[in-house]
Amino acid sequence: MKRGALDSFFKPVAPKKPKYEANAKTSTHPTYPFAVPHLPEAFAEQLQFTPAEEGKVMNEEKDLDMVYYQPYIPRSIADGMFEYLRQELFFYRVQYTIKRGGVTTNINTPRFTTVFGVDATSRFMEDGSLVDTKTGNEVEKGRYKCKPRPLPQCLQVLKDLTEGATGENFNFALVNYYADGQDSISYHSDDERFLGPLPTIASFTLGAKRDFLMKHKPMPPGESVAEPKQIKLGLASGDMVLMRGKTQSCWLHSVPKRAGDEAKQGRINITFRKAMVRGGTDNYYQYNVGVGETYKWNGEEKKMKCWS
Ligand SMILES: O=C(O)CCC(=O)C(=O)O
């Protein structure tokens, strides 16, 4: 049989686009403002076959080590997954202050955020209680300033599948919702010490296509090698970038503001990470949950609204 004929024989028929139909089962926890319905069955079934495409290794630039999946989540369910997560998760618009050189500045995070998980020194039991990883005893009061939340089933399913496919291990899911082209994240790297050296981060896109920009951190003085050129990836619904090796210690990334209609459809980004120590847990909840209002998607008004 010819190669082409073989390929078409084994190639799966493009799956139908399943609609988002609410699942009656839910994830609950005393720290959740409301229950999160489980991943709709039709999406869970199709996720079993991820990654939808083989990842492309990007390691030709200095200090860069990434795998780019186009897509990881099949396009047939990516937009449905976006609708489902936007509808069912709780979000925050975090405000905080920073002090630099004696000057205090108020920061309004320019996107909606939420976070689930706990660092490697603790873990959640099936019943939702939090125990010390080594002893198995309930975590003492005062270990955390924040109240850690277990991953809801929908993010747990995606995390487990991602771990299986990449051989990596994660204990946090951070979720960003960019409501429109005004929402953004400025150049930064996820190189906090609590992630340990050479952290691996799996970063998913659902919904609107947005540019993901990367640039090398400034080269040390006297470095003879030229600074690598900037990279621009147009991340589409279902795509995933796995950043590993020296990518976080040597490169910065951002999702800049964007004009045009596509960004107005909204975009969700999910990153899976592994925090090694307690400080990571307090840091992630401080900057992704904070102390302000809870927001929930209002399907009639088509926007995030304060939830009470
Ligand atoms: O939205 C994205 O693709 C990037 C998110 C990100 O860089 C972060 O959460 O640290």
PDBQT file of the ligand as one rigid body, heavy atoms in Angstrom, charges set to zero:
ROOT
HETATM    1  O1  LIG A 401      -0.846  33.893  28.879  1.00  0.00    +0.000 OA
HETATM    2  C1  LIG A 401       0.236  33.394  28.578  1.00  0.00    +0.000 C 
HETATM    3  O2  LIG A 401       0.414  32.755  27.546  1.00  0.00    +0.000 OA
HETATM    4  C2  LIG A 401       1.443  33.606  29.470  1.00  0.00    +0.000 C 
HETATM    5  C3  LIG A 401       1.130  33.557  30.932  1.00  0.00    +0.000 C 
HETATM    6  C4  LIG A 401       2.328  33.788  31.786  1.00  0.00    +0.000 C 
HETATM    7  O3  LIG A 401       3.368  34.138  31.301  1.00  0.00    +0.000 OA
HETATM    8  C5  LIG A 401       2.248  33.597  33.220  1.00  0.00    +0.000 C 
HETATM    9  O4  LIG A 401       1.169  33.313  33.755  1.00  0.00    +0.000 OA
HETATM   10  O5  LIG A 401       3.304  33.724  33.881  1.00  0.00    +0.000 OA
ENDROOT
TORSDOF 0
